[in-house]
């Protein structure tokens, strides 16, 4: 059961990401909204050195409310939360398959109907932007238009969910799809599902309770 303490929940997500190989050491970062502010993992944070007290609270402009230094990617997290009001949590990882595709500048096309769970008929790869900059946040928001996630060119992935658990689920699904797409490309040329069929799939996802995040 997920903790009702958001700081403890962030710690649990960080550990899960590391245990399952989505992040290694201090790569990646996690954030969520909290009573008008944002809680985010600190710079250099990982499961071996994090405590609830080390989670940093910032405002929408990255100003620290209390103590600590937020992740260098804080501006990307706040940009996504500003752009998509229905999002309450953001997770960024350096998961292997997503890094591989992002280093090739490849988006993931509709080779599998489950891409519809991310809001459209593709998962886009953003333009390149330097890590830890506001430009990276802008690039992520551009690529996530009408989507719940994107690949970050030469970097990794980022997802936005209505909760930390929902965001973690998207991380798992995205890395799985990225790995499967790479395997399909190695075997041949994947058959891409036509746009009209993906529209039907998106409609069915809606009927099965798919949320509208993000628009």
C-alpha positions in Angstrom: 0.0 0.0 0.0 1.3 3.4 -0.9 2.2 5.7 2.0 0.0 8.8 2.6 3.2 10.7 3.3 4.3 12.1 -0.1 7.9 12.3 1.1 7.9 8.6 2.0 6.1 7.8 -1.2 8.9 9.5 -3.2 11.5 7.4 -1.4 9.6 4.3 -2.2 9.4 5.2 -5.9 13.1 6.0 -6.0 14.0 2.6 -4.5 11.6 0.8 -6.9 13.2 2.6 -9.9 16.7 1.5 -8.8 15.8 -2.0 -7.7 14.1 -2.6 -11.1 16.9 -1.1 -13.1 15.2 2.0 -14.4 17.8 4.3 -12.7 21.3 3.6 -11.4 22.9 5.5 -8.5 21.8 9.2 -8.7 20.4 9.2 -12.2 16.8 10.3 -12.7 14.6 12.3 -10.4 11.0 12.2 -8.9 8.6 15.0 -8.0 5.0 15.6 -7.0 2.7 18.4 -6.1 2.2 19.1 -2.4 0.0 21.8 -0.9 0.8 24.5 -3.4 4.4 23.6 -3.8 6.5 20.8 -5.3 8.4 18.0 -3.5 11.4 16.8 -5.5 14.4 14.5 -5.0 17.6 16.4 -4.1 20.7 16.7 -6.3 22.8 13.6 -6.0 19.9 11.7 -4.3 19.5 7.9 -4.5 18.0 5.2 -2.4 21.2 4.8 -0.3 21.3 8.3 1.0 17.7 9.6 0.9 15.6 10.3 4.0 12.2 12.0 4.0 13.9 15.1 5.4 16.2 15.3 2.4 13.3 15.6 -0.1 13.4 19.2 -1.2 10.3 21.5 -1.3 10.3 24.2 -4.0 7.8 26.6 -5.4 6.8 26.8 -9.1 9.9 28.9 -9.9 12.3 26.5 -8.2 12.8 28.6 -5.0 13.7 26.3 -2.1 11.2 26.4 0.7 13.3 25.2 3.6 16.6 23.4 3.2 18.4 21.4 0.5 19.3 21.6 -3.1 16.8 20.3 -5.6 17.6 18.0 -8.5 19.3 19.8 -11.4 16.3 18.9 -13.4 13.9 20.8 -11.2 13.0 23.3 -14.1 11.9 20.4 -16.3 9.6 19.1 -13.5 8.1 22.4 -12.8 7.6 23.2 -16.5 5.7 20.0 -17.0 3.6 20.5 -13.9 2.8 24.1 -15.1 1.9 22.9 -18.6 -0.3 20.0 -17.6 -2.5 21.0 -14.6 -4.0 17.5 -14.3 -0.5 16.1 -13.7 0.5 15.7 -10.0 3.7 13.7 -10.4 6.7 13.6 -12.7 9.3 10.9 -13.0 12.5 11.1 -15.1 14.6 8.0 -15.7 17.6 6.9 -17.7 16.1 3.5 -18.5 18.3 1.6 -21.0 15.9 1.1 -24.0 14.6 4.7 -23.7 18.1 6.0 -23.6 19.0 3.9 -26.7 16.1 5.2 -28.7 16.6 8.8 -27.5 20.2 8.7 -28.6 19.0 7.7 -32.1 16.5 10.6 -32.0 13.7 8.1 -32.6 10.1 8.5 -31.6 8.1 5.3 -30.9 5.4 4.9 -33.6 2.2 2.9 -33.2 3.8 -0.6 -33.5 1.6 -1.7 -30.5 -1.9 -0.6 -29.5 -0.8 0.1 -25.9 0.9 3.3 -27.0 -2.7 4.7 -26.8 -2.3 4.6 -23.0 0.1 7.5 -23.4 -2.5 9.7 -25.2 -1.9 9.3 -28.9 -0.4 7.3 -31.8 3.2 7.8 -30.9 5.6 8.6 -28.1 7.7 11.5 -29.4 11.4 12.1 -29.0 12.1 15.7 -28.0 14.6 18.0 -29.6 18.0 18.0 -27.9 18.5 20.4 -24.9 21.3 20.6 -22.3 20.5 18.8 -19.1 19.5 20.9 -16.1 18.4 23.8 -18.2 15.0 25.6 -18.7 15.4 24.7 -22.4 15.2 21.0 -21.5 11.8 21.7 -19.8 10.6 23.5 -22.8 11.7 20.7 -25.1 9.9 18.1 -22.9 6.7 20.2 -22.8 6.8 20.5 -26.6 7.2 16.7 -27.1 4.5 15.9 -24.5 1.8 17.9 -26.1 -1.4 15.7 -25.9 0.8 13.0 -24.3 1.7 11.6 -20.9 5.4 11.0 -21.7 8.2 11.6 -24.1 11.8 10.5 -24.8 14.4 13.2 -24.2 17.0 13.3 -27.0 20.3 11.7 -25.9 19.0 11.5 -22.4 16.2 9.2 -21.4 12.5 9.5 -20.7 10.1 11.6 -18.6 6.4 10.9 -17.7 3.6 12.8 -16.0 0.9 11.0 -14.0 -2.0 11.9 -11.8 -0.2 10.3 -8.9 3.2 8.9 -8.1 2.0 5.4 -8.5 0.4 6.3 -11.9 3.6 7.9 -13.0 5.6 4.8 -12.0 3.2 2.6 -14.0 3.8 4.8 -17.1 7.6 4.4 -16.6 7.3 0.7 -16.6 5.0 0.6 -19.6 7.2 3.0 -21.6 10.4 1.2 -21.0 8.7 -2.1 -21.9 7.4 -0.6 -25.2 10.8 0.9 -26.0 12.5 -2.5 -25.5 9.9 -4.3 -27.6 10.1 -1.7 -30.4 13.9 -2.1 -30.4 13.5 -5.9 -30.6 11.0 -5.6 -33.4 13.3 -3.3 -35.4 16.1 -5.8 -35.0 13.9 -8.6 -36.4 12.7 -6.6 -39.3 10.4 -3.6 -40.1 7.6 -3.3 -37.6 4.1 -3.0 -39.0 2.6 0.3 -37.9 -1.0 0.5 -36.9 -2.9 3.0 -39.1 -4.1 6.3 -37.6 -7.8 5.4 -38.0 -7.3 2.2 -36.1 -5.4 4.0 -33.3 -8.3 6.5 -33.1 -10.6 3.5 -32.4 -8.1 2.2 -29.9 -8.0 5.6 -28.1 -11.8 5.6 -28.0 -11.8 2.2 -26.4 -9.2 3.3 -23.9 -11.5 6.1 -22.9 -14.4 3.8 -22.4 -12.2 1.6 -20.1 -11.5 4.6 -17.9 -8.5 6.3 -19.6 -8.1 9.7 -18.1 -7.6 12.8 -20.2 -4.1 13.7 -18.8 -2.5 15.6 -20.4 -4.1 18.1 -22.8 
